Amino acid sequence: MNTGSCPAVQFRVNYRNGGIFYRSARDGYGFEADWSEFYTTTRKPSAGDVGAYTQAECNSRFITGIRLGGLSSVQIWNGPGWSDRSGYVVTGSVNGNRDELIDTTQARPIQYCINGTWYNAGSI
């Protein structure tokens, strides 16, 4: 110590591994900041101490799962056909009588999970 701009440093050690703290003085200004704690393997910082999200914060903000939702199908041959549906993807085409024409098309919505709740994805 006593070199550079830090002429003095103090350490405080708490009983029963209760933590190690320090503070330093600068160029005759005295101790400008309060005590700071050293983090160790037994005194690890919390997510808030280091500016990280907790598991609960991550689950409430980010997608934690993706799946396909319930099956929808519509008759194509001699039927009304099927217009585009927001968030759905075609998952099957059925030719029940084995001729050259598709009889039925199947689709499912894409779903995503945020904080334990499933939502249907929309189209852009």
N, C-alpha and C positions, 0 to 999 in steps of 0.2 A: 504494500500500500504506500501511501505518501509519495506517489509518482503521478505525473500527468495531472489531470484535473480532479483527481479524487484523493484528497489528503487524508481522509479518515473513512473507516468502515466499521460498523458494529454488527455483531451477530447475537441472536437470541435463540436459545435452544430450550424447548419446552419439555417438561418432565414426561417420562414414559413414551418416548418417540412421538410426542405431540407436535413435532414439526421444528424445522430450522428456518429462521427468518433473518433477513439482513436489511440494512439501509446504509447509504453512503452520503458523505458530505462533498460539496463541490466548492473549491476555491474560496473558502471563507464565508460562503453563504449559509453554512450550517446544513442541517438535514432537511432537504427540500421536499422529500416524499416520505410517505408512511412506510412501514415495514412491508417487505415483499417476502413471499414464502418460496423456499426451494421445494420443488416436487421430487419425490423419490419413489421407489418401487412400492413402498408401503403407504405413501401419501400421494396418490395419483390425482391429477387434476380432473375436475368434472368436465362434461361437454361444454357447459357454459363458460368455464374458466378459459378454455382455449378457442371459444367461438365456433364450436361444432354443433350440429344438430343432434338432439337425442333421438333414440329409436322412435319414440312417439311422434316427434316433430317430422321425422322422415316419413313415417307411415301416413301422416295427415297431409303431406305435400306431394308425394311421389307415387307413381304407379308401382304397385307391388305384385301385380298379376295380370295376365292376359289370357283370354279364353274365347271360344266360340259359344254363342248362346243357343237358344232353342231353335229347332228345325222348322223351317217354313217350306212348303212346296206348293207348286201350282202346275196345273195341266197346261202343256204347251201345244200339243197337237190337237186340233179341233177345240181349243179352249181360248180363254181370254188373253193368254200370254202374260208376260210379267214386265212391268216397267221397273226402272231403276229404283232401288230403295236405299235411302241414306244409311251408311254404316254396315250394309250387308255384303257378304261375299258368296259367290256361287260355290257350293261344296259338292254338288252331285248332279248328274243328268241320268235319267232312267229311261231305258228303252224296254218297256215291259213285254212287248210282243215280238221283239227281235227283228223288226224290219229296219229300214234305213233312216227312220225318223225318230227323233227324241220325243217321248211322251210327256215326261214330267221333269221339271228342274227344281232343285233344292238349294236353299240358301240359309245362312245363319248370320246373325249379327256379330260383329267383333265387339267384345266387351273388355273393359279394363277395371281393375280394382284399386281404389284409393281409400285408405283408412278402413278397410273391411267392407266397403260398399261397392257393389258392381254397377257399372254404368255402360250403356250402349254407346259405342263410338259413332260420331257423326261424320259426314263427308265434308270435304273442304270445297 
